[in-house]
Amino acid sequence: MQLKFTNHAQIRIRERGLSIEHVKAAMLSPDSTKPGFEGAIEVKKKVSNKKEIVVLYKKDGFRDKKETYIIITAYYI
């Protein structure tokens, strides 16, 4: 699985102090998945007793040979 981050996602991850490992964990084994806006997918993963991460992403349709996902944004709830 290859992850690409939009500029927005990179900025928000830094600002929010998110762990890239938490983003990857949510992508690899989400606790829940639901459709997001404009074809995006939203996944949630509990990463500690007090933290749950939400990741919004799209599949990169131009590179079908690899599992490439474009991370749009992420945040803890």
C-alpha positions in Angstrom: 0.0 0.0 0.0 1.4 3.4 -1.0 0.0 6.5 0.6 0.2 10.0 -1.0 -0.7 13.0 1.0 -2.3 16.1 -0.4 -0.8 19.5 0.6 -3.9 20.0 2.8 -3.4 16.7 4.6 0.3 17.4 5.2 -0.4 20.7 6.8 -3.3 19.4 8.9 -1.2 16.4 10.1 1.6 18.7 11.3 -0.8 21.2 12.8 -2.8 18.5 14.6 0.2 16.5 15.8 -1.0 13.3 14.1 1.0 10.2 14.0 1.7 8.8 10.5 1.6 5.4 12.0 -1.9 6.0 13.2 -2.9 7.1 9.7 -1.4 3.9 8.3 -3.1 1.7 11.0 -6.5 3.2 10.1 -5.9 2.5 6.4 -4.8 -1.1 7.0 -7.4 -2.2 9.5 -10.2 0.4 10.1 -12.7 -0.2 12.8 -15.3 1.4 10.5 -15.6 2.5 6.9 -18.2 4.7 5.2 -18.6 6.8 2.0 -17.3 10.3 2.2 -18.0 13.3 -0.1 -17.4 13.1 -3.9 -16.3 9.5 -3.9 -14.0 9.7 -1.0 -13.9 7.0 1.8 -13.8 7.8 5.5 -12.2 5.3 7.9 -12.0 5.4 11.7 -9.6 3.5 14.0 -9.3 3.6 17.8 -5.6 4.1 18.4 -5.6 4.4 22.2 -8.0 4.5 25.2 -8.6 8.2 24.5 -7.9 8.7 20.8 -9.7 7.7 17.6 -8.4 8.8 14.2 -10.5 9.6 11.2 -8.9 9.5 7.7 -10.5 10.6 4.5 -9.0 9.3 1.3 -9.5 8.4 -2.3 -8.1 5.6 -4.4 -5.7 6.8 -7.0 -7.4 5.6 -10.2 -4.5 6.4 -12.5 -2.1 3.8 -11.0 -4.2 0.6 -11.0 -1.2 -1.7 -10.7 -0.3 -0.5 -7.2 -2.5 0.1 -4.2 -2.1 3.9 -4.1 -4.3 6.0 -1.8 -4.5 9.8 -1.7 -5.0 11.0 1.9 -7.2 14.1 1.9 -7.3 14.9 5.6 -7.0 13.2 9.0 -7.9 14.2 12.5 -8.3 12.8 16.0 -11.8 12.7 17.7 
